[in-house]
Amino acid sequence: MLSFEWLPFAGGLVGLIVGLTGVGGGALMAPILLIGFGLDLVTVVATDLLFATITKLAVTRVHQKNQFVDWQITKRMWIGSIPATLLIVWLAQSGYLFESPEWIIQVLGVLILLSAISLIFGDRIQAFQTSNRIGNPDKFLKLQPSMTTASGVVLGTLVTLTSVGAGALGAVLLRALYPLRMQAQKLIATDTVHAIPVSLLGGLSYLALELTDLKVLGLLLLGSIPMAIVGGCLVARLPIKLTRKLLATALLVAGLKLLLG
């Protein structure tokens, strides 16, 4: 197991990834804390949610300044994700979720693998959906609002339960639902901003239940905040596709490690 002295470096790595790609940060941080630092699942979920919130807030100002956020899509997703988050929080407060965390670890492993797969095949999914959008625009546009809200429900549930899903899975859903609007920079910004109130509500609720390790959180943020800002400033300059391929490889390894032990 790594000592806590390495936490700022772990936070810095994930912060840079969040700033550069908007995806995969939570999916990467969770196995780092579980496998690398030996923290228990409940502490990982609770701490990772607040970590994700503060890290993404640090880079949001950069995205707003560049006018990359699609607020219409963000609001549609919030209609589904925020109520779903509140439901999972209520279940956690009632003691129904973390009594037997083994199944959540399995869900977490599956989500991390799905995050990796979505990074690999995201371009193909967007290309396929672009053909559908152009070929049958009326039907596609009619379903967009409701499907966006339904996607928010799925993401809000998964994120609050495992701290994973808002980034890579959120990105692939946005690319599938809005293939013509979701170009690289807009996708990163919109996906990042949508996740903030979801992870904030979950994180604060777990904090109130005294499940968060504030020392771990502080050390992670020491590295993540400056690196997230750096990543946000570099987002328009670096090859995003290469970064995502490298991240997908890391997520595949982490997901298999959680599932296979």
N, C-alpha and C positions, 0 to 999 in steps of 0.2 A: 504494500500500500504506500502511496505517496504521502509525504508529510504536508501539513497545511501551508508550508512556505511556498509550495508550488501553485497554490490557488490563484494568486494574481496572474500568473502566466496562463493558466487555464482560462481564466476570465478574459484575458487579453486576446487569446486565440479565438474564442467564441464571439467576443465583441467585434473583432475584425470581420469575421464571417457574417455576422448580422448586418454590419454596416455595408459590406460589399454586395451581399446577395439577398438579404432580407429573409433568408430561409435557412432551416437546419440548425439554428443556434440552440434552441431548446432540445432538439433531437440529439445533438452532440453533447450538450452539457449534462443531460441526465445520465447517460452511461459513464461519462467521465467521473461524476460524483459517486455513482454506484460502484463501479468497478475499480476506478483509479484511486479513490479516497475512502472507499469502504463505508459510505454513509447508508443509513437505512432508507427504504423507499419513501416513507412519509416525510422525512426531513428533506429528501431530494426534491420531491414534488413541491412542498411548501416553499423551500428556499429558491428553487429554480423559477417559480412563477414571479416572485418579486425581482429576482435577478433579471429576468427577461423584460419585465416592465420598465425598470430603470434604465437598462441598456438601450431599449428601443426608444425610450423618451429622449435619450441623449442624442440619437441620430435623427429624430423626427423633425427637429428644427431645420436641419439641412434639407430634408425632403420638402418641407413646406416652402422654404426659400426658393427652391428650384421648381416649385409648382408641379410636383410629380404625383401628388395624392389625388386619386379619383374619389371625391367625397360622396357622390351618389352611390357608388358600389359599396363603399365602406358602411354607409348608413343602412343599406339593405341587409348587409351581413350582420350588423349589430342587432337588428330586429330579432334575429334568430339566436345569435350567440350569447347575448347578455342574459336573456331568460334561462337558457340552458346552463349557463355558468351558475346562476343563482340556485337552480335546482340541484346541481351536483354539490354545491356548498352546503345546502340544507341537508343532503344525505350524509355528507361528511360530519357535520355538526351533530347529527342524530346517531352517529356511530355505526352506520351501515356499510361503510366503504373499506376502511383500512384494518379491520379486525383480522382478515386473512389476505395479506398483500400479495401472495404468490401469483394470483391470477392477474393482478394489475401489472406485475413485472412481465408476464407473458404478453399482455396487451401492449405494454411499452415496447417490447422487442419487436412485435409485429408492426407497430406504428413506425419504428425507426427503419425497418426494412422497407416499408411502403414509402417512407420519405426518400430513401435512397432511390427506389425504383422511379418515383415521380420526378426526381431530378434527372434521371437518365432518359426517360421517355417523354418529358414535358414538351419538347419541341414537336414530337410526332403527334401528341395529343392535340396541341394547339393547331397544327396543320390540318388534322382531320376535322376538328371543329370549325376551322375557317371555311372548309368546303361546305359543311352543313349550314353555316351561317349565310354564306353567299347563295347556296342552292335553294334554301327555304327560309328566307328572312322573316316572313310574317310569323310563322310558327315559332321560330327561334326566339324572336324578340318578345313574343307573348309569354313564353315560359321563363324568360330571364329573371324577372323580379322574384317569383316564388321559388325558383331553384336556388337563387342566391341566398334567400332567407333560410331555406332548408340546409344549405351548405353551412351557414352560420350556426345552426343548431348542432350539426355534427361536430364542427370545430370547437364550439364552446364546451360541449360535453367532453371531448377528448383532451382538450388543453387543461381543463380544470381537474380532470381525473388523473392525468399522467404528466402534465406540463409539456407535452409534445403534440404537434399537429398544426399549430398556427402558421408555421413557416412553410415548410416544403409541401405539406398537404394543402394548405390554404392557397399556395401559389398555383398548384396544378389545377385546383378547382376554379380559380379565377381565370386561368388561361383557357380552360374548357368552356366556361360560361361567357367570357368576353374575349374571344380570340382576335378580334380586330382592334380592340382598345388596349389590351394588356401587352404593351411593349415593355422592354426590359426595365427601364428606370421607373415607369409608372407601376409596373407589377411589384417591384421591390418596395416602393413607398406605400402603396395601398395595402399590401399584405402586412407590412410592419405596423402601420397605424391602426388597422383593424384589431390587431392582437393586443394592443395596449390596455383597453378597459377590461377585456376578458381576463388577462393575466393579473391585472391589478385587483379586480374583485376577488378572484380566487386567492391571490397572494395575501391580501389583507385579512381575508376570512381565516386562512390557516395561521396567520400571525396571531390573530385574536385567540386562536385555540392553542397557542404556544407550541406550534409544531415547527416553526422556522428557526434555523440556526443562524443567528445574527452575525456571529463571528465569521462563519463561512461566507455569508452574503457580503459582508464588508470587504473581505479579502478578494472575492471574485470581482466586485465592482471597482476595486482599486486598479485592476487591469483592464476591465471591459469598457468603462466609460470613455477613456481617451482613445482606445483602439476602435470603438464603434464610430466615433466622430471621424477618425482617420479613414475608416472604410467608407463612410458616407460621402466624404469628399472625393474619394478615388473611384466611386461607383461608375462614373461616366468615362473613366480612362482605362480601366483594366479589363482584360478578357473574361467576362462573366461566365461564359460557357466552360472555360478551362477550370475556373474556380469551382463551379458546380460539379464537374466530373471528379475532382479531387475530394470534394466533400461527400459525394455519393459513395465513393470507395470507403471512406472512413466510416460512414453510417452503415454500410453493409457489414463491415467487420464488427462494429459495435452491436448491431442488431442480432447477428448470429451468436455473438458471445453471450448476450442476455438469454437467448432462447435455448442454447445448447449447454450453457454453464461452463 
